[in-house]
Structure formats: C-alpha cells, structure tokens
Amino acid sequence: NSLQEISTQAFYSSGLTSVTIPDSVQVIGKAAFGYCSKLAKVSFNNELREISSQAFYYCSALTSVSLPAKLKKIGDNAFYSCSALTVANIPNPVQRIEINTFCSFSKLSSVTLGNGLKYIGESAFYECYKLTSLVIPAFVDTIGDWAFCSCNGVKIMTCNAVKPPILGYLAFLGIGLNIPVY
C-alpha cells in the first residue's frame, strides 16, 4: 500500500493482458505501459490523480477506458494509437486534454468530455473516424490545431461554451459542413 507511482517505462512493451492499478497509486509514469500491445483491460483506482505522457502509448488491444473521478491530469500522447478503444469518459476535474492524447482511435465511437475541461490540445482526437457526436463543455476556451481533424463520422455537434473558444488551425477539418451545431 505504499506504492504511490508506477515509474517511467515500468512495464514498457511487456506481455500484460490486464492490470489493476493499486489504491495507493496516484501517478502512472511516462510510458509506464507503453507498447503493451496485449493489454486489453485496465482497472484504475479512485485515487489516481495523473496519467503521464505516453502512459498507454500503442496499447492496441485496449478497448475501453473508464477514468477515475479524481483524475486531474492526462499527459500528451497518453493513449496515442490505442486503436481498439471504443469509449472514453473524461472526468470533471481534468482541465486539459494534451497533444495527441486520444489520437488515431479508429474505433472510438463515444467520448464524454468532463465539465471542468478548458483546453483541448493539438490533434487530441485526430482520426477518430467513428465518433458520431461532440459536446464541447461550457468552459472550454481553446481547441487546438487539428483537434478533431478527420473525425468525419461526426453528424451533430453541441457547443455549450460560455464564450466561443479560440479555434486552432483546421480544428474541425473533415467534419461535414452541413452538420447541425447547437
């Protein structure tokens, strides 16, 4: 119960198929589970506060991620190219989704963005082809370059932003021109 952090590259490229993060762990280090191509299931504890850069980079068997309610930080490329992932729910305390965090999720069909979100980074959801709808939370003030580029499955978008967010270059390239935006 004294382990507070899973260190950098601790299980990098291992043959793990599932993992349960112990209750004492608050940080998953950089690339801790990177290239674990057989990792299909991760059970997060409720005390986890940070998922560092590339933590689950190229975990191509991972199908769903239910992030804990107290999570505050998700690093860049944290789930990059987890191509089997179909669902992602971002909890309310997360304020930033960094560069390439959910990039190249060819099967991602559902994402829930938490109400505390303020920043969606460059290419955060790039090439999430199967995503069908987007709801931008009220306090998002910046949507980075190519953030939702090539999300050509999106058929409806709702923007709950209190004021219009700053949009990066080609932030929504590939999303149809005639979709309803609310």
Secondary structure, 3 states (H helix, E strand, C coil): CCCCEECCCCCCCCCCCEEECCCCCCEECCCCCCCCCCCCEEECCCCCCEECCCCCCCCCCCCEEECCCCCCEECCCCCCCCCCCCEEECCCCCCEECCCCCCCCCCCCEEECCCCCCEECCCCCCCCCCCCEEEECCCCCEECCCCCCCCCCCCEEEECCCCCCEECCCCCCCCCCCCCEC
